[in-house]
Amino acid sequence: MIKQQVYIYDKSLKGTSSRLTPDRLVAIQGTTTGPLVSCLMVTRGDLHRVGASIGYFRRQIYRNKELVIVCDAVTEGLRRLVEASGDDIRLVRVDERLSLGLLRNISVEQARGEIVCQWDDDDIYGAHRIERGVGALLQAKADAVFLRQWCIWSPGQKILTLSGTRVWEGSMLAFKRALPRYPDAARAEDTALVEAMLATHSIALMDDPLSYCYCIHGQNTYDEPHFRAILNNASLKLSYGRALAAFSKFFAFDEHPALSEPDRHMLAGNAGDVGQLRRLETYVGVNQFLRRLRYRFKRRTA
């Protein structure tokens, strides 16, 4: 099991890829109760992705939550799907084509929660995603918390890997009051927002890669060279079929529309094999130990 270790930077991060030694370091525990969390989904209305994402939201252990879905291409099918999904899921219809940044601003404005959590419709969330994020945010006394690493799944390339280390913008969970506005941009809007926060806010980075799996499916906002660079910078290369089966304990791959029939056979054929999970846990644990040593050395020499 991976320890949820949190690294706090008190207005000292210089960029999203910074590897600075943190100002504070704490081990945290998740919490199933607390302030209302608004999970914010901006979508073009793909029913399969939205349906899967609603399922991941439903599995969350954290109880006090809502899902706000903002869409500028609402169909009757999407409206019926949301209406059938429960009172804690709301659909916000936008009647004009806006940039992703402006749509994200609308999602924040519509949030009723004290805390907001980015919730993209094409990624996979573990059941502890909100619980541990809220625990980190409250116990670290930070303005926002991000994952240091997350899992990356590229089904078309048969890759499942652990990302490199950085501030992964899409994993943001933050106090609503701390957020500046997103820029009017079609992409990189979340990077601009995070960079605007770094010098003025307390930012926490968290070790919990098995709570979030980023999916590269061919219809993402960015192009192929962007994702090639991300995959080339991955920390840990894993055996695809074995990792798919092992990580399915945390991620419901079988509900994601990008899972192919051959991958379903891989899941079944490698059922019970946890070797790749143990590799990831060992890798993260060793690196946590080394970071704690660097942190203690910094404090002794300060």
N, C-alpha and C positions, 0 to 999 in steps of 0.2 A: 504494500500500500504506500502511496506517495504522500509524504507529509505536506500539508498546506502551509508552506513557508512563504512569508510576505516580506517584501523589500520596500521600504518607504523612502521616498525622495522628497524632502521638504523644499520645494521650489528650486531644486538643484539639477534636475534633468536638463540636458542640453539638446536632446533630439530623440526621435523615436527609436533610433538604433543604439542609443547610449549604453555603455557597459560600465558606467561609473559604480564604485562601491556605494551602497546606500547609506543614508543618514541614520536609519533605524532598521532593525530586523526583528520580526516577531513570528512565532508560530501561532496559527489561529485555529479556531473550530467553527464549523458551520452552525447556522441557526435556522430553525424551521419557522420561527415567528419573528416579527419585527415590522418596520414601516411598510406601507404599500409600495410594491415594486411595479412599475409600468414597463412591460417589455414592448419595445417599439419596432414594428415591422413595416418597412416600406417595400411594396411589391408591385409588379406589373400585372399580377392577378393570375399567375399560373396555378390552376386548381390542385395539381398533384403536389407541387412544392408547398403551397399554403396548407393543404391538408396534412402533409407530413409534419410541417412546422407546428401546427396546432397540436398534433399528437405529442411532439417533444415538450411543448408547453404544458400539456395536461399531465405529463409524467413528473413534473417538478415537485420535489419534496417540500419546498418552501410554499407556504399556504397563502399568504396575503399578497396576491399578485393579480395583474390584469394584462391582457394582450391587446395592444392598439394597432390595428392594421390600417395603413394609409395606402390608398390605391388611386391612380388616375386613369384606370382602365377597368372599372368595375363592370362585371357581367352579372346576369341573373344567377348563374351558377355559383359565383363567388358570394353573392348576397345570401343565397340559401345555405351555403356551407357555413358561413359565419353565424347566421341566425340559429342554426341547429347545434352550434358548438358551445353554448352556455352564455350566461349573463356577464361573465368576466372577460369576454372577448368582444371587442367593438370594431366595427368597420367605419372608417372615415373616408368618404368619397370626395375626391378632388376632381373638379370638372374642367380642368385645363392641364395641358402638358407643362410640367415644371421640371427643373433640374433635380437630381437626387438630393443635393444639398437643401434646396427649398422644401422638398417633401419631408426631409428629416426634421426641419424646423417645425413643420406642421405637426409631426408626430410628437415632438417635445411639448408643443403648446397644448396638445390634446391629452397629454399624460395627467392623470389624477394623482399619481404616486409621488412621494417625497424622493424616491429613488427611481432612476430610469436605467434600463438595460437594453443595449442594442440587440436586436433579434432578427437576423437576416433569414430570409425564407429558404435559402438554398443550403444552409449548413445544418449540422447535427449537434444537438445539445444533450449532454448527460443529465440524469435526473438530479444531480447535486449542483448543477450550474448556478442557479440563483442562490441556493442555501449557502454555499461556500463563498460566493461573491459578496453577499450581504454581510456574512460573518467577517470577511476581510475588511470591508469598507468600514464597519462599525468599530471593530477591535483595533484596527490600525489608525483610527481617527483621521482618515484621509478624505479628500474630496472626490477621488475617483480611483477605481482599481481596474487593472488590466492584466491579462495573462502574459507571462514572460515567454511562454511557448504554448503552442497548441498542436494538435494532430492535424495533418493535411492528407486528404484523400483525393486521389486523381484516378477515378475508375477507368477512364479511357486509356491511361498509361499503365494501369495496374501498379499503382504506387500508393502505399500508406506509410507515412513517415512522421517523425517528430520534427517540428520546425526548428529553425534557428532562434536565437535569443534577441528579442526586441520588444518594444511596446506595440502589441498587436491591437490596433485601433478598433477593429470589429468586436473585440471582447469587452468593450467598455461597460462598466457598471458604475454609476456616479450619482451624486446628489443633483437633482434637477437644478437647484439654485446655483450650482457651480458652473453650469454649462454656458459658454458663449454661443453665439449663433453660428450655424454652419454657413459657409460661403455658398453663393449661387454657382455651383459647379456640378458637372456631370459625373465626375469621379475625383478621388483623392480629397473629397470633402471632409471625411473623418480624420484624415491626416492633418489637414489644416486646423481643424478644431482642437485636436490633441496638442499640436505644437503651440497653439494660442494659450493653452492651459499650463504648459510645463514650467514656465518661469514665475507663475503667480499662484499655483495651487500645489497642494500636497498630493503626490501621485504614488500609488502603491502598485507594485508588480507582484504577481502571485504565481506560485508553482502549483498548477492544477491542470495539466494538459489533457487529462482524461475527462474533462467536463465540456470540451468544445472540439469539434472536428470540422475544419474548414474544407469545403468541397470545391474542387476544380472540375467543372463539368462541360466546359466549352462555350457556355453562354454567360460567363462572368463579365463584370464591368471592364476588366483589364484584358490586355492581349497576351498572346502566347509567350513573347520574350519576358514579360513581367513575371509570369508564373515559372518559367524556366529558371530564372534567377533565384526565385524563392526556393524551388526544389533543389537547386544546386547548393544552396546554403543550409540545407536541412542538417540537423544534428545527428540523426540516427536513421540509417537505412534498415528497413525491415523486410522480411519475407512476406510477400503480399498476401497469399492465401491464408497462411498461418496467422498473420497479424489481423486480418479481417475477422477471422473466427474468434481470436482471443479478445479483441477490442469490442466485439459485439456484446460483451457483458456490460459495456458502458454506453455504446452507441447503437441505436436501432437502424443499422444499415439496411435491413430488409424492408423498412418502410420508406426509404428514400427513393425517389423516382430515377435516380442515376444508377441504381444497382441493376446490373445485367443478369441474364439467366445463367451464364457461365460463372459469375461471381456468387450467385445463390448456391450453385453446386460446390464451389470452393468453401463457402461457409459451412455447408453440411459435411463435406469431406474432411474438414479440419476441426470439427466440433470437439471441444474438450482440450485442445492443444493450447496451453497457456504460456508456452516458451517465449513468444515475442512480447507478451505482457511483462513477464519477469525481466526481460532485457531492458525494456523501457523503464521499469521501476528502479532497477539497479543503476542505470545510467543517470537518471534524475537524482537519485539518492546520493551518489558519489559527487555529482556537481553541486548539490546543496551543501554537502560537507565542506567542499573546497571554498565555496562562497562564504560560509560561516567563518572559516579560518581567515580569509582576506578581510572580512568585516572586523573580526577581533583584533587583527594586526593593525588595522587603520585606527581603531579606538585606542589601542595602547600607544601608538606613535603620535596621536593627535596632540 
